[in-house]
């Protein structure tokens, strides 16, 4: 308990850093994931190809390698941003590939006749997707999206290795101060549990309210 009480501000700063990374990267992942899912079911071949390449490359690239590519590669091309912003980009883009596939699976559960009926009423592809298909697909993809965002929260620990303030990175300072590494990691684990259980609670509420009752 001493390691927590003596370093409350350090743990708090690390926890807040993890929460920020999780929230901002989740928003980016959700936006990009839905866009890429729309691309993958679009009637335009070039959009389908772009969505397929996006998902294939990101899902099969190790996240650590993606961090190296974004945090160390982009500055070489003149794009200089805070490391936290680069970490959000890496986490958000990586996770968007998994969000995309979850949303696309949900779209495939919607009867084809729904989209055809919408288009027969004069709706464009974008209107039928946004107003008819996606609202129905959303109900079936709440659990997998929740699981994906929980994984994102845990993946944010990689950012600590790139000078980004987050929860796991606090162990370096605590180790230098001579605190027990075991208890340091115990309280770090508690912090991650707080974040992941909060996400789980939010999506459980969403599922009870809007999910498909089986």
Wavefront OBJ file of the C-alpha trace (Angstrom):
o trace
v 0.000 0.000 0.000
v 2.924 2.356 0.716
v 4.012 2.367 -2.904
v 0.565 3.653 -3.898
v 0.167 6.212 -1.108
v 3.708 7.566 -1.482
v 3.357 7.913 -5.249
v -0.304 8.788 -5.641
v 0.363 11.658 -8.045
v 2.657 9.487 -10.192
v 0.041 6.743 -10.453
v -2.671 9.324 -11.096
v -0.695 10.914 -13.904
v -0.032 7.521 -15.469
v -3.669 6.442 -15.145
v -4.889 9.703 -16.676
v -2.427 9.241 -19.550
v -3.818 5.758 -20.208
v -7.400 7.045 -20.053
v -6.592 9.818 -22.541
v -4.883 7.407 -24.924
v -7.789 4.974 -24.677
v -10.526 7.571 -25.198
v -8.915 9.447 -28.084
v -7.626 6.337 -29.862
v -11.052 4.691 -29.437
v -12.794 7.645 -31.066
v -10.333 7.549 -33.969
v -10.694 3.774 -34.307
v -14.493 3.938 -34.316
v -14.610 6.669 -36.959
v -12.039 5.018 -39.222
v -13.485 1.559 -38.612
v -16.989 2.555 -39.702
v -15.617 4.402 -42.745
v -13.526 1.399 -43.791
v -16.482 -0.940 -43.256
v -18.515 1.302 -45.569
v -15.686 1.158 -48.102
v -15.590 -2.637 -47.936
v -19.271 -2.976 -48.837
v -19.364 -0.048 -51.261
v -20.387 -0.637 -54.888
v -17.224 1.189 -56.048
v -14.373 -1.257 -56.679
v -11.602 1.211 -55.792
v -13.154 1.877 -52.378
v -13.526 -1.844 -51.697
v -9.877 -2.370 -52.654
v -8.712 0.465 -50.388
v -10.697 -0.906 -47.449
v -9.357 -4.402 -48.024
v -5.751 -3.216 -48.169
v -6.228 -1.099 -45.028
v -7.577 -4.029 -43.022
v -5.143 -6.594 -44.381
v -2.027 -4.496 -43.752
v -2.971 -3.245 -40.285
v -4.342 -6.524 -38.951
v -1.178 -8.349 -39.987
v 1.325 -5.735 -38.763
v 2.649 -6.127 -35.189
v 1.506 -3.164 -33.115
v 5.023 -2.487 -31.820
v 6.286 -2.266 -35.400
v 3.463 0.144 -36.219
v 4.505 2.318 -33.273
v 8.060 2.409 -34.600
v 6.789 3.306 -38.070
v 4.553 6.135 -36.823
v 6.571 7.588 -33.934
v 9.988 7.298 -35.565
v 9.142 7.207 -39.269
v 6.728 10.111 -39.757
v 9.092 12.769 -38.274
v 11.616 11.840 -40.985
v 9.073 13.100 -43.526
v 8.681 16.417 -41.727
v 5.573 15.524 -39.708
v 6.535 16.502 -36.157
v 3.838 16.109 -33.494
v 3.803 15.290 -29.763
v 4.575 11.633 -29.094
v 1.147 11.206 -27.503
v -0.494 12.260 -30.778
v 1.612 9.753 -32.704
v 0.634 7.052 -30.184
v -3.052 7.876 -30.644
v -2.629 7.615 -34.424
v -0.875 4.243 -34.151
v -3.403 2.787 -31.701
v -6.412 4.235 -33.498
v -5.402 3.106 -36.974
v -4.413 -0.380 -35.777
v -7.656 -0.902 -33.874
v -9.770 0.528 -36.714
v -8.996 -2.579 -38.783
v -10.637 -4.792 -36.154
v -13.554 -2.376 -35.697
v -14.023 -2.429 -39.471
v -14.365 -6.202 -39.578
v -16.762 -6.223 -36.624
v -18.965 -3.596 -38.281
v -18.787 -5.360 -41.655
v -19.901 -8.591 -39.998
v -22.816 -6.684 -38.475
v -23.722 -5.233 -41.869
v -23.801 -8.750 -43.303
v -26.391 -9.767 -40.693
v -28.849 -7.190 -42.043
v -31.148 -8.738 -44.682
v -30.210 -7.660 -48.219
v -33.801 -6.650 -48.811
v -33.438 -3.793 -46.319
v -30.858 -2.037 -48.467
v -32.691 -2.838 -51.672
v -35.927 -1.415 -50.275
v -34.110 1.772 -49.248
v -32.595 2.190 -52.705
v -35.964 1.532 -54.328
v -37.237 4.564 -52.413
v -34.589 6.689 -54.082
v -31.961 6.636 -51.351
v -28.294 6.734 -52.335
v -25.866 4.076 -51.130
v -24.648 6.405 -48.374
v -28.174 7.220 -47.229
v -29.312 3.595 -47.174
v -26.163 2.556 -45.319
v -26.296 5.354 -42.762
v -30.062 5.520 -42.205
v -31.130 1.898 -42.642
v -28.319 -0.656 -42.537
v -25.869 0.664 -39.937
v -28.483 1.352 -37.229
v -29.598 -2.292 -37.494
v -26.030 -3.602 -37.702
v -25.047 -1.605 -34.606
v -27.238 -3.784 -32.407
v -25.275 -6.935 -33.228
v -21.765 -5.465 -33.041
v -21.870 -3.943 -29.554
v -20.135 -6.914 -27.805
v -17.269 -7.344 -30.321
v -16.597 -3.601 -30.435
v -16.490 -3.525 -26.635
v -13.970 -6.375 -26.597
v -11.868 -4.621 -29.220
v -11.747 -1.379 -27.224
v -10.770 -3.292 -24.084
v -7.868 -4.733 -26.088
v -6.987 -1.188 -27.191
v -6.793 -0.056 -23.557
v -4.326 -2.843 -22.791
v -2.362 -2.224 -25.993
v -1.832 1.388 -24.909
v 0.859 0.072 -22.546
v 3.221 -0.080 -25.540
v 3.176 3.726 -25.707
v 5.188 3.926 -22.482
v 8.221 2.594 -24.329
v 8.078 5.650 -26.602
v 8.215 8.390 -23.957
v 4.431 8.686 -23.718
v 3.022 9.172 -20.214
v 0.829 6.190 -19.377
v 0.243 3.746 -16.538
v 2.739 0.975 -17.256
v 5.569 3.467 -17.691
v 5.352 4.427 -14.001
v 7.188 1.257 -13.027
v 10.475 2.707 -14.323
v 10.332 5.635 -11.897
v 9.162 3.415 -9.032
v 11.981 0.957 -9.697
v 14.525 3.777 -9.630
v 13.094 4.949 -6.300
v 13.684 1.488 -4.829
v 10.077 0.327 -4.421
v 9.134 -3.331 -4.705
v 8.636 -4.102 -8.379
v 5.978 -6.685 -7.468
v 3.758 -4.198 -5.627
v 4.402 -1.584 -8.274
v 2.975 -3.909 -10.914
v 0.093 -4.936 -8.652
v -1.152 -1.340 -8.497
v -0.501 -0.861 -12.201
v -2.668 -3.930 -12.856
v -5.393 -2.449 -10.645
v -5.298 0.716 -12.751
v -5.767 -1.241 -15.971
v -8.608 -3.176 -14.368
v -10.345 0.109 -13.558
v -10.077 1.205 -17.196
v -11.108 -2.111 -18.773
v -13.949 -2.784 -16.326
v -15.307 0.708 -17.009
v -15.334 0.002 -20.752
v -16.989 -3.365 -20.097
v -19.653 -1.719 -17.927
v -20.423 0.905 -20.586
v -20.850 -1.718 -23.309
v -22.916 -3.967 -21.040
v -25.297 -1.047 -20.555
v -25.372 -0.421 -24.326
v -26.016 -4.090 -25.011
v -28.883 -4.285 -22.501
v -30.452 -1.179 -23.995
v -29.916 -1.671 -27.725
v -28.429 -5.135 -28.221
v -30.175 -8.090 -29.778
v -32.051 -10.162 -27.203
v -31.402 -13.846 -27.731
l 1 2 3 4 5 6 7 8 9 10 11 12 13 14 15 16 17 18 19 20 21 22 23 24 25 26 27 28 29 30 31 32 33 34 35 36 37 38 39 40 41 42 43 44 45 46 47 48 49 50 51 52 53 54 55 56 57 58 59 60 61 62 63 64 65 66 67 68 69 70 71 72 73 74 75 76 77 78 79 80 81 82 83 84 85 86 87 88 89 90 91 92 93 94 95 96 97 98 99 100 101 102 103 104 105 106 107 108 109 110 111 112 113 114 115 116 117 118 119 120 121 122 123 124 125 126 127 128 129 130 131 132 133 134 135 136 137 138 139 140 141 142 143 144 145 146 147 148 149 150 151 152 153 154 155 156 157 158 159 160 161 162 163 164 165 166 167 168 169 170 171 172 173 174 175 176 177 178 179 180 181 182 183 184 185 186 187 188 189 190 191 192 193 194 195 196 197 198 199 200 201 202 203 204 205 206 207 208 209 210 211 212 213 214
